[in-house]
Every structure is written in structure tokens, then in C-alpha cells.
Amino acid sequence: MTKGGIVALAVILATTGAAAADPQPDPQQSEKKICRTEKATGSLTRRTRICLTEAQWRELNARTQRSMQEMQNSAAGGTNPAQNPAASPAAMGAQ
């Protein structure tokens, strides 16, 4: 999956999750919207326009980075003790 595809999927998940979780009007809706155009994967001409507030873009970027980190960790065989020595099996057995 390309970066654009991951971002588009994350946008869909972020917007549908926010709509389902909070049916009341959000005070962030009064914030200025920032629109970006994303290229569709596999197409030279198809583009999708996505408009979110600055806070929503930050949340989307944070979720995307967390997802990418989780995929990298799972591909590497789990957590990396060098990144978090407290979570290593040796440290957990010592406690």
C-alpha cells in the first residue's frame, strides 16, 4: 500500500470514527478548514480533495505515524528493546 493509500484510509477511519463517537456539534468546526488534494493510487488524473481542521490533520498524522510504527514493529518480530529497554523480556523477568 502506498503512502497516499494509507493517508486516504486513515482519513476515512478518522472521519467516520469521529462522526460515530460524537454526534454533538464539535467546537473545532468553527476552526478554519485546511484542504489538501490527494492523488488516487494507480491513477494519473484522479484526485480527492480532503478538508479538515488543523487539529484533525495533526491527529490524522499522529495516527498514521503510530500505525506505521506498529507495522514496522510487527514486521521486525515485535517490540524493539533498543527503543524501550523497560519492555524487553530481560527487564520484565528481573522485576
Secondary structure as the mmCIF struct_conf table of DSSP 4:
data_model
#
loop_
_struct_conf.conf_type_id
_struct_conf.id
_struct_conf.beg_label_comp_id
_struct_conf.beg_label_asym_id
_struct_conf.beg_label_seq_id
_struct_conf.end_label_comp_id
_struct_conf.end_label_asym_id
_struct_conf.end_label_seq_id
HELX_RH_AL_P HELX_RH_AL_P1 LYS A 3 ALA A 21
BEND BEND1 GLN A 24 GLN A 24
HELX_LH_PP_P HELX_LH_PP_P1 PRO A 25 ASP A 26
HELX_RH_3T_P HELX_RH_3T_P1 PRO A 27 SER A 30
BEND BEND2 GLU A 31 GLU A 31
HELX_LH_PP_P HELX_LH_PP_P2 LYS A 32 LYS A 32
STRN STRN1 LYS A 33 LYS A 39
HELX_LH_PP_P HELX_LH_PP_P3 ALA A 40 ALA A 40
TURN_TY1_P TURN_TY1_P1 THR A 41 GLY A 42
BEND BEND3 LEU A 44 THR A 45
STRN STRN2 ARG A 47 THR A 53
HELX_RH_AL_P HELX_RH_AL_P2 GLU A 54 ALA A 75
TURN_TY1_P TURN_TY1_P2 ALA A 76 GLY A 77
BEND BEND4 GLY A 78 GLY A 78
TURN_TY1_P TURN_TY1_P3 PRO A 81 GLN A 83
HELX_RH_3T_P HELX_RH_3T_P2 PRO A 85 ALA A 87
BEND BEND5 SER A 88 SER A 88
HELX_RH_AL_P HELX_RH_AL_P3 PRO A 89 ALA A 94
#
